[in-house]
Amino acid sequence: MQNGKLRLGFIGCGGIMHGHIKRSLDTGEVSVVAMVDPDPTRIAKMVEKFPELKDVPVFPDYKEALDKVPMDGVQIASPHTVHFEQAMAAMDHGCHCLIEKPMVCTTPDAKTLIAKADEKKRVVVLSYQRHYQPQYRYIKQVVDSGQLGDVTFVAALQCQNWKRGVAGTWRHDPALSGGGQLNDSGSHLIDIILWTTSLEPKEVSAYIDNCGVPVDINSALSMRFVNGAQGTVSVVGDAPVWWEDFTIWGTKGVLFNRNGHLQQCLEGGKMEEPTQMPEGSDPDRNFINAILRGEKVWAPPICGLRTIQLTEAAWKSADACGPCQVASL
């Protein structure tokens, strides 16, 4: 702590970190004590947006920052394949961690990171913002309460102009991204299915099209779950428009979330829009409250493990042109 505030370092100062820093500063409970990025122009843009950060120490390498600056926690928004090493090093320096999605890029790394957090008794929050949005919290409440009955089918669709939008960046480099659209914003889709339903995947069949680039762009997944439920995930990374659909069918009803417009049809067959929504939040506030006040972590690292397990199984299925078993937790 410094002057009663959490000392946070920010690793990876690209565009998405601007939101994290703003939300953290807005709490009034954070001091930014280090910014890390190998590209000085990204640091300059951050200081231009937040002039109060002009005297914050900056580093091209996270190891130097961790060695030289005392910190209570870090936020990590770097290329995906370095999340693991950065989070592990941060926890070895006593830091709590907020990690952008995907948490890591392999199942063994996910298990090792979770073990490290348990060993060091560190808070780890994933930046899966849907966990904090009222609509998805409502969906989870309805499923958990049993109002939907037993979940029998889930379907999710995501369309983005991802291929062209990130062309020429590290996201098209497998060595840095660890994968394409399925492992990037598609990670949100897989996570929210597993989080809201608590379903355990058993088997996945996947068809993937790289659309002429080194990483996956369009992905079609068909899944079976341990309880017998079925599901589909469609990730379209070469679309002219942004769109997202999410639907859960149960033995007593169905929930439709169409581009943020939530409707439900429960017992009685009447379609309606829910009016009583849970309170919303965001990963940054949850991270700070979890450290300072012991608040429940709403996007814990187990979600990162479950997501990468299913993602890796989908990649293997696509490579093998056949179904692939998903490892159990």
C-alpha positions as CSV (number, residue, x, y, z in Angstrom):
1,M,0.0,0.0,0.0
2,Q,1.1,3.6,-0.6
3,N,-0.7,6.5,1.1
4,G,-3.6,4.1,1.7
5,K,-3.8,3.0,-1.9
6,L,-3.0,-0.2,-3.8
7,R,0.2,-0.1,-5.7
8,L,-0.5,-1.5,-9.1
9,G,1.7,-2.1,-12.1
10,F,0.3,-2.3,-15.7
11,I,2.0,-4.8,-18.1
12,G,1.2,-4.2,-21.7
13,C,-0.1,-0.6,-22.4
14,G,-2.0,-1.1,-25.6
15,G,-5.5,0.1,-26.3
16,I,-7.4,-2.3,-24.0
17,M,-5.2,-1.2,-21.0
18,H,-6.6,2.4,-21.3
19,G,-9.9,1.1,-19.9
20,H,-8.3,-0.9,-17.1
21,I,-6.3,2.1,-15.9
22,K,-9.3,4.5,-16.1
23,R,-11.5,2.1,-14.1
24,S,-8.8,1.5,-11.6
25,L,-8.1,5.2,-11.1
26,D,-11.8,6.0,-10.9
27,T,-12.0,3.9,-7.7
28,G,-9.8,6.4,-5.9
29,E,-8.0,3.4,-4.3
30,V,-5.1,2.8,-6.7
31,S,-1.7,4.3,-7.3
32,V,-0.2,3.4,-10.6
33,V,3.5,2.7,-9.8
34,A,4.8,1.2,-13.0
35,M,3.9,0.9,-16.7
36,V,5.5,-1.8,-18.9
37,D,5.6,-1.9,-22.6
38,P,8.4,-2.5,-25.1
39,D,6.9,0.2,-27.4
40,P,7.5,3.7,-26.1
41,T,4.7,5.1,-28.3
42,R,2.1,3.1,-26.4
43,I,3.4,4.5,-23.1
44,A,3.3,8.0,-24.6
45,K,-0.3,7.6,-25.7
46,M,-1.2,6.4,-22.2
47,V,0.4,9.5,-20.6
48,E,-1.3,11.7,-23.2
49,K,-4.7,10.3,-22.1
50,F,-3.8,10.3,-18.4
51,P,-1.5,13.2,-17.7
52,E,-1.4,12.3,-14.0
53,L,0.8,9.3,-15.0
54,K,3.6,11.4,-16.5
55,D,6.0,10.7,-13.6
56,V,5.2,7.0,-13.2
57,P,8.3,4.8,-13.8
58,V,8.2,3.0,-17.2
59,F,10.0,-0.1,-18.3
60,P,10.4,-2.1,-21.5
61,D,10.6,-5.3,-19.6
62,Y,8.3,-6.6,-16.9
63,K,11.1,-8.4,-15.0
64,E,12.9,-5.1,-14.4
65,A,9.7,-3.5,-13.2
66,L,9.0,-6.3,-10.7
67,D,12.6,-6.2,-9.4
68,K,12.7,-2.4,-9.0
69,V,9.2,-1.3,-8.0
70,P,7.3,-2.6,-4.9
71,M,3.8,-3.5,-6.0
72,D,0.7,-5.0,-4.4
73,G,-0.6,-6.2,-7.8
74,V,-0.3,-6.2,-11.5
75,Q,-2.7,-6.0,-14.5
76,I,-1.6,-8.0,-17.5
77,A,-2.7,-7.1,-21.0
78,S,0.2,-8.3,-23.1
79,P,0.2,-10.8,-26.0
80,H,-1.4,-14.1,-24.9
81,T,1.5,-16.4,-24.9
82,V,3.4,-14.4,-22.3
83,H,0.5,-14.1,-19.8
84,F,1.7,-17.3,-18.0
85,E,5.3,-16.3,-17.5
86,Q,4.3,-12.7,-16.4
87,A,1.7,-13.9,-14.0
88,M,3.9,-16.5,-12.5
89,A,6.8,-14.0,-12.0
90,A,4.4,-11.4,-10.5
91,M,3.1,-13.9,-8.0
92,D,6.6,-14.9,-7.0
93,H,7.1,-11.2,-6.3
94,G,4.0,-11.2,-4.0
95,C,1.7,-9.6,-6.5
96,H,-2.0,-10.2,-7.0
97,C,-2.9,-10.5,-10.7
98,L,-5.7,-9.3,-13.1
99,I,-5.2,-11.1,-16.4
100,E,-6.7,-10.3,-19.8
101,K,-8.3,-13.1,-21.7
102,P,-7.3,-15.8,-22.5
103,M,-5.7,-16.5,-19.1
104,V,-3.1,-18.7,-20.7
105,C,-2.7,-20.7,-23.9
106,T,-2.3,-24.3,-22.7
107,T,-4.0,-26.5,-20.2
108,P,-0.8,-27.4,-18.2
109,D,0.0,-23.7,-17.8
110,A,-3.5,-23.1,-16.5
111,K,-3.2,-25.8,-13.9
112,T,0.3,-24.5,-12.9
113,L,-0.9,-20.9,-12.5
114,I,-3.8,-22.0,-10.4
115,A,-1.5,-24.0,-8.1
116,K,0.8,-21.0,-7.8
117,A,-2.1,-18.7,-6.8
118,D,-3.1,-21.2,-4.2
119,E,0.4,-21.6,-2.9
120,K,1.1,-17.9,-2.7
121,K,-2.5,-17.0,-1.6
122,R,-2.8,-14.4,-4.3
123,V,-6.0,-13.0,-5.9
124,V,-6.3,-13.8,-9.6
125,V,-9.1,-12.2,-11.6
126,L,-9.7,-12.8,-15.3
127,S,-11.0,-9.9,-17.4
128,Y,-14.1,-11.8,-18.6
129,Q,-16.4,-8.7,-18.4
130,R,-19.5,-10.7,-19.1
131,H,-19.3,-12.1,-15.6
132,Y,-20.0,-8.6,-14.4
133,Q,-22.8,-7.6,-16.8
134,P,-26.3,-7.7,-15.3
135,Q,-27.8,-9.8,-18.2
136,Y,-25.3,-12.6,-17.8
137,R,-25.5,-12.5,-14.0
138,Y,-29.3,-12.8,-14.4
139,I,-28.9,-15.8,-16.8
140,K,-26.6,-17.6,-14.3
141,Q,-29.0,-16.9,-11.5
142,V,-32.0,-18.4,-13.5
143,V,-30.0,-21.5,-14.4
144,D,-28.6,-21.9,-10.9
145,S,-32.0,-21.5,-9.3
146,G,-33.5,-24.3,-11.4
147,Q,-36.1,-22.1,-13.1
148,L,-34.9,-23.3,-16.4
149,G,-34.9,-27.0,-15.4
150,D,-32.1,-29.2,-16.6
151,V,-30.0,-27.5,-19.4
152,T,-30.4,-29.5,-22.6
153,F,-28.9,-27.3,-25.3
154,V,-26.8,-24.2,-25.6
155,A,-26.0,-22.2,-28.7
156,A,-23.6,-19.2,-29.1
157,L,-22.7,-17.1,-32.2
158,Q,-20.1,-14.4,-32.4
159,C,-19.4,-12.3,-35.6
160,Q,-16.7,-9.7,-35.8
161,N,-14.5,-8.1,-38.4
162,W,-11.6,-9.6,-36.5
163,K,-9.5,-10.8,-39.5
164,R,-9.1,-7.4,-41.0
165,G,-9.3,-5.5,-37.7
166,V,-6.1,-7.1,-36.3
167,A,-4.3,-7.7,-39.6
168,G,-0.6,-7.0,-39.3
169,T,-0.6,-7.2,-35.5
170,W,0.7,-9.9,-33.0
171,R,-2.8,-11.4,-33.0
172,H,-2.0,-13.0,-36.4
173,D,1.3,-14.4,-35.1
174,P,0.8,-17.8,-33.4
175,A,4.0,-17.4,-31.4
176,L,2.5,-14.4,-29.6
177,S,-1.3,-15.0,-29.9
178,G,-1.3,-18.7,-29.2
179,G,-4.2,-19.0,-31.6
180,G,-6.7,-16.9,-33.5
181,Q,-10.3,-15.7,-33.1
182,L,-11.4,-18.7,-31.0
183,N,-8.7,-18.0,-28.4
184,D,-9.2,-14.3,-28.6
185,S,-12.6,-12.7,-28.4
186,G,-14.1,-16.2,-29.0
187,S,-12.7,-17.1,-25.6
188,H,-15.4,-14.9,-24.1
189,L,-18.1,-17.0,-25.8
190,I,-16.7,-20.4,-24.6
191,D,-16.2,-19.0,-21.1
192,I,-19.7,-17.6,-20.7
193,I,-21.4,-20.9,-21.8
194,L,-19.4,-22.8,-19.2
195,W,-19.8,-20.2,-16.5
196,T,-23.5,-19.6,-16.8
197,T,-24.5,-23.2,-17.1
198,S,-21.8,-25.0,-15.1
199,L,-21.9,-27.7,-17.8
200,E,-18.9,-30.0,-18.1
201,P,-17.8,-30.6,-21.7
202,K,-17.3,-34.2,-22.7
203,E,-16.6,-34.2,-26.4
204,V,-16.2,-31.6,-29.2
205,S,-16.1,-31.8,-33.0
206,A,-14.7,-28.7,-34.7
207,Y,-14.3,-27.4,-38.2
208,I,-11.9,-24.4,-38.5
209,D,-11.0,-22.1,-41.5
210,N,-7.9,-19.9,-41.2
211,C,-9.1,-17.9,-44.2
212,G,-5.6,-17.6,-45.6
213,V,-3.8,-16.3,-42.4
214,P,-1.7,-18.2,-39.9
215,V,-4.4,-18.4,-37.2
216,D,-8.0,-19.6,-36.9
217,I,-10.6,-17.2,-38.1
218,N,-13.9,-19.0,-38.6
219,S,-14.8,-21.9,-36.2
220,A,-17.8,-24.2,-36.0
221,L,-18.0,-26.3,-32.8
222,S,-20.4,-29.0,-31.9
223,M,-20.3,-30.3,-28.3
224,R,-21.7,-32.9,-26.0
225,F,-21.6,-32.4,-22.2
226,V,-21.4,-34.9,-19.4
227,N,-25.0,-34.5,-18.5
228,G,-26.1,-35.3,-22.0
229,A,-26.7,-31.7,-23.1
230,Q,-25.6,-30.6,-26.5
231,G,-24.3,-27.3,-27.8
232,T,-22.9,-25.3,-30.7
233,V,-20.4,-22.4,-30.8
234,S,-20.0,-20.4,-34.0
235,V,-17.2,-17.9,-34.2
236,V,-17.0,-15.8,-37.4
237,G,-13.9,-13.7,-37.5
238,D,-14.4,-12.5,-41.1
239,A,-17.7,-10.7,-40.9
240,P,-18.7,-7.2,-41.9
241,V,-20.6,-6.6,-38.7
242,W,-20.4,-7.2,-35.0
243,W,-23.1,-9.5,-33.6
244,E,-23.5,-11.9,-30.7
245,D,-26.2,-14.4,-29.9
246,F,-26.4,-16.6,-26.8
247,T,-29.2,-19.1,-26.0
248,I,-29.8,-21.7,-23.3
249,W,-32.6,-24.2,-23.5
250,G,-33.8,-26.2,-20.5
251,T,-36.5,-28.6,-19.7
252,K,-38.6,-25.8,-18.2
253,G,-37.8,-22.8,-20.5
254,V,-35.3,-20.9,-22.6
255,L,-33.2,-17.8,-22.4
256,F,-32.4,-15.7,-25.4
257,N,-29.7,-13.0,-25.4
258,R,-29.7,-11.4,-28.8
259,N,-26.9,-8.7,-29.1
260,G,-27.5,-7.7,-25.5
261,H,-31.3,-7.9,-25.7
262,L,-32.4,-10.5,-23.1
263,Q,-35.8,-12.4,-23.3
264,Q,-37.0,-15.4,-21.6
265,C,-39.7,-18.0,-21.9
266,L,-40.2,-20.0,-18.7
267,E,-43.0,-22.3,-17.7
268,G,-46.3,-21.0,-19.1
269,G,-44.9,-20.3,-22.5
270,K,-45.0,-16.5,-22.3
271,M,-42.1,-14.6,-23.9
272,E,-41.0,-11.7,-21.7
273,E,-38.2,-9.3,-20.9
274,P,-36.8,-9.6,-17.4
275,T,-37.0,-6.4,-15.5
276,Q,-35.2,-7.1,-12.2
277,M,-31.5,-7.3,-13.0
278,P,-28.7,-8.0,-10.6
279,E,-26.2,-5.1,-10.0
280,G,-23.3,-4.9,-12.5
281,S,-19.7,-4.3,-11.9
282,D,-16.4,-4.8,-13.7
283,P,-13.2,-6.9,-13.4
284,D,-11.1,-4.0,-12.2
285,R,-13.4,-3.0,-9.3
286,N,-13.7,-6.7,-8.4
287,F,-9.9,-7.1,-8.4
288,I,-9.5,-4.2,-6.0
289,N,-12.3,-5.2,-3.7
290,A,-11.1,-8.8,-3.6
291,I,-7.6,-7.6,-2.5
292,L,-8.8,-5.0,0.0
293,R,-12.0,-6.5,1.3
294,G,-12.0,-10.2,0.5
295,E,-14.8,-9.8,-2.1
296,K,-15.7,-12.9,-4.0
297,V,-13.8,-13.2,-7.3
298,W,-16.4,-13.3,-10.0
299,A,-14.1,-14.5,-12.8
300,P,-11.7,-16.9,-11.1
301,P,-8.8,-18.7,-12.8
302,I,-10.8,-22.0,-12.9
303,C,-12.7,-20.3,-15.7
304,G,-9.5,-19.8,-17.6
305,L,-8.7,-23.5,-17.2
306,R,-12.1,-24.7,-18.4
307,T,-12.0,-22.4,-21.4
308,I,-8.5,-23.4,-22.6
309,Q,-9.4,-27.1,-22.1
310,L,-12.3,-26.8,-24.5
311,T,-10.4,-24.6,-26.9
312,E,-7.5,-27.0,-27.1
313,A,-9.8,-29.9,-27.7
314,A,-11.5,-28.0,-30.5
315,W,-8.1,-27.3,-32.2
316,K,-7.2,-31.0,-31.9
317,S,-10.5,-32.0,-33.4
318,A,-10.1,-29.7,-36.3
319,D,-6.6,-31.0,-36.9
320,A,-7.7,-34.6,-36.7
321,C,-10.9,-34.1,-38.7
322,G,-12.9,-35.9,-36.0
323,P,-14.3,-35.6,-32.5
324,C,-12.0,-35.1,-29.5
325,Q,-12.5,-35.8,-25.8
326,V,-12.3,-32.9,-23.4
327,A,-10.2,-33.6,-20.4
328,S,-12.1,-33.5,-17.1
329,L,-11.0,-31.0,-14.4
